[in-house]
């Protein structure tokens, strides 16, 4: 069997189990894609899992993190203060992960240790290192899979007679703006 004949193990790989990572896994799953999430920690939470120092809290108002509530995932969530502390943020991420059912897609205690694109077949060969709990301590094992093909092109949004076709972007104007930054 050649690399061109290799079938991917997953359609997508999401690295990280923080707020954005769990939402990406959820959206890919809802789109019908097979997805693997990889997280170094023992559970979801990202920054809010790792940072547990006294006084750790948001530096942005809590409502800015409210997209799980706005998208109907946890619509009844109420923040206890304008700048939520770490424990509340971690509860929020956990509630969202539970509501979206994303943990089943994750390999926790795992890190991507290598990723190589295979030109033939257009797949990524990804190696994970995983921490396993053993009686005499932790051990790291490697797991390699051929996965993650080039993502499909999104389908264009349906047009109706009342939906005007957007004008093409003015690329020279954007390039000029970027030069001035």
C-alpha positions in Angstrom: 0.0 0.0 0.0 1.4 3.4 -0.9 1.0 6.7 1.0 -1.6 7.7 -1.6 -3.7 4.8 -0.5 -3.6 5.6 3.2 -6.9 6.6 4.7 -6.8 9.2 7.5 -7.6 8.2 11.0 -9.2 11.6 11.6 -10.4 14.5 9.5 -9.1 17.1 11.9 -6.8 17.4 14.9 -7.3 20.1 17.5 -4.4 20.9 19.8 -5.6 22.2 23.1 -8.5 21.8 25.4 -9.1 25.4 26.3 -12.2 27.5 25.5 -11.3 27.8 21.8 -10.1 24.2 21.5 -13.2 22.6 22.9 -15.4 24.8 20.7 -13.4 23.9 17.6 -13.9 20.2 18.4 -17.6 20.7 18.9 -18.0 22.6 15.6 -16.0 20.0 13.7 -18.0 17.2 15.3 -21.3 19.0 14.4 -20.1 19.3 10.8 -19.8 15.5 10.7 -16.0 15.3 10.7 -14.0 12.8 12.8 -11.9 14.9 15.1 -9.2 14.2 17.7 -8.5 16.7 20.4 -5.1 16.6 22.1 -4.6 18.2 25.6 -1.5 18.0 27.8 -3.6 18.4 31.0 -5.8 15.7 32.6 -8.9 17.6 31.6 -10.3 20.6 29.6 -9.7 24.1 30.7 -6.6 25.3 29.0 -5.2 28.4 30.7 -7.9 28.1 33.4 -6.8 24.5 34.2 -3.1 25.4 34.6 -3.2 28.8 36.2 -4.4 28.4 39.7 -2.4 31.0 41.6 -4.1 33.2 44.2 -6.1 36.0 42.6 -6.0 34.5 39.1 -8.9 36.1 37.1 -10.0 37.5 33.8 -8.6 40.8 32.7 -11.6 41.2 30.3 -15.2 41.4 31.5 -16.7 38.0 31.9 -19.4 38.5 29.3 -16.7 38.6 26.6 -16.3 34.8 27.2 -20.1 34.3 26.9 -20.2 32.7 23.5 -21.2 29.3 24.9 -24.3 31.0 26.5 -25.0 33.1 23.3 -24.9 30.0 21.1 -27.3 28.1 23.3 -24.8 25.6 24.7 -25.2 26.7 28.3 -27.8 29.5 28.0 -28.5 29.8 31.7 -25.0 30.6 32.7 -24.8 33.6 35.0 -21.5 35.2 36.0 -21.0 35.9 39.7 -18.8 39.0 39.0 -17.7 41.2 36.2 -14.2 39.8 36.1 -14.5 36.1 36.9 -11.9 34.4 38.9 -10.1 31.2 37.8 -12.4 28.8 39.7 -15.5 30.2 38.0 -13.8 30.2 34.6 -12.8 26.6 35.0 -16.4 25.7 36.1 -17.6 27.5 32.9 -15.3 25.6 30.6 -16.2 22.3 32.3 -20.0 23.1 32.0 -19.5 23.9 28.3 -17.5 20.7 27.7 -20.2 18.7 29.4 -23.0 20.3 27.4 -21.1 19.8 24.1 -20.0 16.3 24.9 -16.4 16.9 23.6 -14.4 15.0 26.1 -15.0 11.7 24.2 -12.9 13.2 21.3 -9.9 14.1 23.5 -6.7 12.3 24.4 -5.7 13.9 27.7 -2.2 13.8 29.2 -0.9 14.0 25.6 1.2 16.3 23.5 2.0 16.4 19.8 5.7 15.5 19.6 6.0 15.5 15.8 3.9 16.4 12.7 5.1 15.8 9.2 3.2 16.5 6.1 3.2 13.7 3.5 3.2 15.2 0.0 2.1 11.9 -1.5 -1.5 11.5 -0.3 -1.7 14.9 1.3 -1.8 13.6 4.9 -0.2 14.7 8.1 1.7 12.0 10.0 1.3 13.0 13.7 3.1 11.5 16.7 1.7 12.0 20.2 3.5 11.5 23.4 1.2 10.4 26.2 1.7 10.3 29.9 0.4 7.1 31.4 0.0 6.5 35.1 1.8 3.3 36.1 2.2 1.8 39.6 5.8 2.9 39.8 5.2 6.4 38.3 4.5 8.1 35.0 5.7 6.8 31.7 5.6 8.4 28.2 4.6 6.4 25.2 4.5 7.4 21.6 1.5 6.9 19.3 1.8 7.7 15.6 -1.1 7.9 13.2 -1.5 9.0 9.6 -4.2 11.6 9.7 -5.6 14.9 8.9 -6.1 15.3 5.3 -6.4 18.7 3.6 -9.7 20.2 4.8 -12.5 20.3 2.3 -13.4 23.7 0.8 -16.4 25.2 2.5 -19.6 25.3 0.5 -20.7 28.8 -0.5 -23.6 30.2 1.4 -26.9 29.9 -0.5 -27.9 33.0 -2.4 -31.4 34.3 -2.6 -32.7 37.1 -4.8 -32.7 39.4 -1.8 -29.0 38.5 -0.9 -26.7 40.7 -2.8 -23.4 39.2 -4.0 -20.6 40.8 -1.9 -18.1 42.8 -3.9 -14.7 41.3 -4.3 -12.1 42.5 -1.7 -10.0 45.4 -2.7 -6.7 43.6 -2.2 -4.4 46.5 -3.3 -6.0 48.7 -0.6 -5.5 46.0 2.0 -1.9 45.4 1.0 -1.2 49.2 1.2 -2.8 49.3 4.7 -0.6 46.4 5.9 2.6 48.1 4.7 1.7 51.1 7.0 1.4 48.9 10.1 
